[in-house]
Amino acid sequence: MILLDFEGDYGRTYNSNIRHLIPAYDAILEIGAAALAAHAPQAHAALVVGPGSGTELPALLAALPDAQFTLVEPSAQMRGFCEALIADIGAADRVCWGPPQLEDTTALAQGPFDAVISHNVLHVLPPPQQQQLLDRMAAQLAHGGLLVLSSYSEPDPQTMEPWLAIARARFLAAGMDPAMIDGVMASRGSTVFSLDQGLLESRLNAAGLEPPSLLLQALCNRLWCSRRPAQQHQGGGTGPIHS
Ligand SMILES: C[S@@+](CC[C@H](N)C(=O)[O-])C[C@H]1O[C@@H](n2cnc3c(N)ncnc32)[C@H](O)[C@@H]1O
């Protein structure tokens, strides 16, 4: 199986493998949705970048009950799985498809968005494309809106051995095929790219967003949120998320 081939077997088996591959996968989605429910409960427009098969959508739809969702997903196969899930949960009236990708920082017609969410997408892109996508997502975020991001993100790329040993032990304990384990370990830096915390901070700062708040770290996977401050004339309730 070719890792991260979303149009092939990797995409076809995504739902059954992803909890082995990403530690605390469900906790990341759960806490991301809770952050939105806590900090953007009245959101009217939400953008989900890279929903894949759509696993995050039920919790997001529940967290933001007044929001219309726009989805940006380049893989036709993953869009197909996502559409089936949306039909299953009866959410078609709250969801529409945007372009397959954010091509630049031009505002989408459905925006600006009170919430922008992207789970587990940035690490499938090399750093220059991570930077581009961060800038493009930040540009879609309304004043007062909340950005929720998760990604593989190495705490310290120079001292990775202890982390990698735990990751390998976890894969073994989950019964993952040894060839698959070797493939996943070898993907680091070639098909899976760490999102550098410094890059994240600098791009959010350049886009006028607050510094990211770390909500969860499970081994080398991290979840953050960040807000674009409200415009002054909108008043109140705009203090930092973690002061
Ligand atoms: C690892 S999956 C994550 C899917 C889902 N968000 C989750 O957490 O399970 C990454 C998804 O991002 C999509 N993707 C890749 N490049 C993208 C880009 N530039 N913009 C938006 N989505 C992208 C892939 O097609 C794939 O569906």
The ligand as an SDF file (V2000), in Angstrom:
LIG
                    3D

 27 29  0  0  0  0  0  0  0  0999 V2000
   -4.7050   12.4260    6.6950 C   0  0  0  0  0  0  0  0  0  0  0  0
   -6.1370   12.9100    5.8310 S   0  0  0  0  0  0  0  0  0  0  0  0
   -7.0880   13.7190    7.1030 C   0  0  0  0  0  0  0  0  0  0  0  0
   -8.5690   13.5240    6.9100 C   0  0  0  0  0  0  0  0  0  0  0  0
   -9.4050   14.0050    8.1000 C   0  0  0  0  0  0  0  0  0  0  0  0
   -9.3000   15.4100    8.2770 N   0  0  0  0  0  0  0  0  0  0  0  0
   -8.9950   13.2830    9.3500 C   0  0  0  0  0  0  0  0  0  0  0  0
   -8.4430   13.9250   10.2690 O   0  0  0  0  0  0  0  0  0  0  0  0
   -9.1890   12.0550    9.4120 O   0  0  0  0  0  0  0  0  0  0  0  0
   -5.5680   14.2810    4.8860 C   0  0  0  0  0  0  0  0  0  0  0  0
   -6.6110   14.8000    3.9110 C   0  0  0  0  0  0  0  0  0  0  0  0
   -6.1560   16.0690    3.4090 O   0  0  0  0  0  0  0  0  0  0  0  0
   -6.4110   16.1140    2.0330 C   0  0  0  0  0  0  0  0  0  0  0  0
   -5.4910   17.1030    1.4600 N   0  0  0  0  0  0  0  0  0  0  0  0
   -4.2560   16.9210    0.9500 C   0  0  0  0  0  0  0  0  0  0  0  0
   -3.7420   18.0860    0.5290 N   0  0  0  0  0  0  0  0  0  0  0  0
   -4.6720   19.0320    0.7880 C   0  0  0  0  0  0  0  0  0  0  0  0
   -4.7380   20.4400    0.5700 C   0  0  0  0  0  0  0  0  0  0  0  0
   -3.7300   21.1200    0.0240 N   0  0  0  0  0  0  0  0  0  0  0  0
   -5.8560   21.0990    0.9270 N   0  0  0  0  0  0  0  0  0  0  0  0
   -6.8860   20.4270    1.5080 C   0  0  0  0  0  0  0  0  0  0  0  0
   -6.8730   19.0900    1.7440 N   0  0  0  0  0  0  0  0  0  0  0  0
   -5.7800   18.4150    1.3810 C   0  0  0  0  0  0  0  0  0  0  0  0
   -6.2200   14.7110    1.5510 C   0  0  0  0  0  0  0  0  0  0  0  0
   -6.8530   14.4780    0.3070 O   0  0  0  0  0  0  0  0  0  0  0  0
   -6.8440   13.9120    2.7010 C   0  0  0  0  0  0  0  0  0  0  0  0
   -8.2140   13.7020    2.5140 O   0  0  0  0  0  0  0  0  0  0  0  0
  1  2  1  0
  2  3  1  0
  2 10  1  0
  3  4  1  0
  4  5  1  0
  5  6  1  0
  5  7  1  0
  7  8  2  0
  7  9  1  0
 10 11  1  0
 11 12  1  0
 11 26  1  0
 12 13  1  0
 13 14  1  0
 13 24  1  0
 14 15  1  0
 14 23  1  0
 15 16  2  0
 16 17  1  0
 17 18  1  0
 17 23  2  0
 18 19  1  0
 18 20  2  0
 20 21  1  0
 21 22  2  0
 22 23  1  0
 24 25  1  0
 24 26  1  0
 26 27  1  0
M  CHG  2   2   1   9  -1
M  END
$$$$
